[in-house]
Amino acid sequence: MAEKRKPKTFLIKHKKTKGQQLEFDRLSVPLRHLPENLSRITITCPFCTTAFRPDWFKKHELSMAPVKPKCETKGVEYTGPKRWILHQASQKCPKCEADVIINLPVNKMRTKGALFGDDAQRNYQNKKVSIYSLIGADQSLLPEFENTIKGVKQKLFTSIPPDSWKIHMKDMWASNSREKHPVYQTLSFDDVKRFVHELIVLIKKSNLFIYSIASTTVQNSTTNRKIQNELRNEAYILLVLNVIDEWTTKNAQPNIFFDSEKNSQANATIHGWARDTFGGSQYSLLYGFLSKGIEIPEPIFVSPSSFPGLEVADFVSFAIARYYFRMWQGKKIEIDPKDMGLVTYLGYDGNGDLVWKRQEGYPWDQFDH
């Protein structure tokens, strides 16, 4: 038996092409929140023994993402699974300015997961909440999960194929929208409530990975489109990086799909703001520690509700946005997030600091609203 080849180690002094340099100059690192476990890490300079905390958000010259080899042999494009993986990065000592090596965590990918995301917004008086949610599971569990979703849909409309209509809770819940909908118009509100109950039971029994982040703003003359976009970008990358950290810790590669904001018949649509936010984050040391050497595909934006998982993500975001709306109104909660089971909730406290909670039930008292 041939001896197993050991991975080769290379020292990289990479010179960017003109196109790569332009892309590098255009991107910025969009991060400002650090996980608590990483905030305790310090590096000791081997030259002057100064201990210092790494600059997690510094833009490095090299991306921390694995690199696909260009050619297998001369002139033949490589299409295999192997990647060049960065094992070390360096930062300058703040005292002697020597380059200090920082070892990056590297895990081996053993499985893959699929996660599906959607968003919802609600306004009340001068307040607005934007909810972004992701739900998912190991890819081996997806076929059974998707069939269960179809079964619940089939039970609601026994004479209509479940693939022929989509779950869109905002239209289903509101009577004026429901009455105008080509499929929902025959439903009573009691029918909707029974369907919601069955969806919640399905979600809890499926033991899904569920993540949700809330961003609230006060709507006034200074809340312009630029501020809204910045909040959207931050919510997006915080949600994605939280998923990356948890799944790579489990030696899994998360594949993420979002409902597209654009009306398109294409299977996938490029959202420039999302591509730049994700790409910029990969130049930070933080990304190297969260991704752990596992290649993370860029999140894909697909046609709305084109996967059953996206329909469930629509429900989760709707339920949490509705929770905010009813709490602001001081009225009874109709869909309680605690019934969905364990969820990872992200939000902000009164100081603007990120708060992370994994629990059953919404952490209303922990978040600024």
BELTA-V546341 format. One record per backbone hydrogen bond with DSSP energy under -1.0 kcal/mol. NH is the residue of the N-H (numbers start at 1). CO is the residue of the C=O. Records with the same first field share a line. If there is no record, write none. Layout:
NH = CO + CO
This chain:
21 = 17
22 = 18
23 = 19
24 = 20
25 = 21
26 = 22
27 = 23
39 = 35
41 = 38
43 = 52
45 = 50
49 = 45
52 = 43
56 = 54
58 = 55
60 = 283
64 = 282
67 = 84
72 = 76
76 = 73
78 = 70
84 = 67
89 = 102
91 = 100
93 = 98
97 = 93
100 = 91
102 = 89
104 = 87
107 = 292
110 = 251
111 = 251
113 = 253
114 = 137
115 = 255
116 = 135
117 = 257
118 = 133
120 = 131
122 = 129
124 = 127
127 = 124
128 = 217
129 = 122
130 = 215
131 = 120
132 = 213
133 = 118
134 = 211
135 = 116
136 = 209
137 = 114
139 = 112
141 = 138
145 = 141
146 = 142
147 = 143
148 = 144
149 = 145
150 = 146
151 = 147
152 = 148
153 = 149
154 = 150
155 = 151
156 = 152
157 = 153
160 = 157
164 = 161
172 = 168
173 = 169
174 = 170
178 = 174
179 = 175
185 = 181
187 = 184
192 = 188
193 = 189
194 = 190
195 = 191
196 = 192
197 = 193
198 = 194
199 = 195
200 = 196
201 = 197
202 = 198
203 = 199
204 = 200
205 = 201
206 = 202
209 = 136
211 = 134
212 = 344
213 = 132
214 = 346
215 = 130
217 = 128
219 = 126
223 = 220
224 = 222
228 = 224
229 = 225
230 = 226
231 = 227
232 = 228
233 = 229
234 = 230
235 = 231
236 = 232
237 = 233
238 = 234
239 = 235
240 = 236
241 = 237
242 = 238
243 = 239
244 = 240
245 = 241
246 = 242
247 = 243
248 = 244
249 = 245
251 = 248
252 = 247
253 = 111
255 = 113
257 = 115
258 = 300
259 = 117
260 = 302
269 = 301
275 = 271
276 = 272
277 = 273
278 = 274
279 = 275
280 = 276
281 = 277
282 = 278
283 = 280
284 = 281
286 = 56
288 = 284
289 = 285
290 = 286
291 = 287
292 = 288
294 = 291
300 = 256
302 = 258
306 = 303
311 = 307
312 = 308
313 = 309
314 = 310
315 = 311
316 = 312
317 = 313
318 = 314
319 = 315
320 = 316
321 = 317
322 = 318
323 = 319
324 = 320
325 = 321
326 = 322
327 = 323
328 = 324
329 = 325
330 = 326
331 = 326
339 = 336
340 = 337
341 = 338
343 = 359
344 = 210
345 = 357
346 = 212
347 = 355
349 = 353
352 = 349
355 = 347
357 = 345
359 = 343
364 = 362
366 = 363
368 = 348
